[in-house]
Amino acid sequence: MDEVLFQKLSAYIDGELSPQDAEQIEDLLENDPSVAEIYRSIVDADARAREELDRMLELPVPAHLIHAIEAAPPAPANISDAPSHLRVMIQIAASVAFLAVGVVIGQSLSKSGAAPGLETAATTVPPGWLRDIAEYHAVYETQTRHLVEVPASDVDHIEAWLGKTVEVSFETPDLTAVGLTFEGARLLVATGKPVAQLVYTTESGDVVALCFLKTDKPDTESSKAQQIGGYHMVSWRSNGGAYVVVGPKARQDVIEQAAAQAISL
């Protein structure tokens, strides 16, 4: 893997890229399946490394190590001021931690078979704002009393508030024809940008949302359906906005019908 690309993907995951660099990475992730697969592997590796570190933190500390720590002199503010043996210990510890993460990443890449230039389909964690939306949806769909910030009864305020904040003018779609009831709206943030979330529910209580943000990218010729975690998503770009309808996989038909109706408005 190209080191610069790896560093940029890692920085993108951590939200440390400039808006311009982040947009370049999103273009790569959207148009290069091999890069998207590497991105997925880094995300998986990061999650596995965190789980492993959490597991290690739960292990009991050996008594001899506790005694050694208690007997050790206070750590210097600057590692360069530490005694040579302590500097070596700190460097070894850092190297072990870095190696552990590297091994996890290597295992993930090995399992996925991803390599630069290899054309593979990215079927799981996708790039950019859609991944953020899926994570938000996993949280908000479990809410009942606090499902939305502003209720559907205040739709005029929703359209004025979110239209101004997101900088995308819109009219709230009436999706009752596909079995969805408008509940209200929320303001989210994805890849550092404000996102409008219009929340709907099915008769059985499943939550489906139409989310959108401002974009400078060109309109898409058609919508794109994909699955992220436990959610089905249909996304498209039109008139300076990037849109997605998201909901449970089991309601795929409703989600696609809702997207088709929203696109036609």
Disulfide bonds with the S-S distance in Angstrom:
none
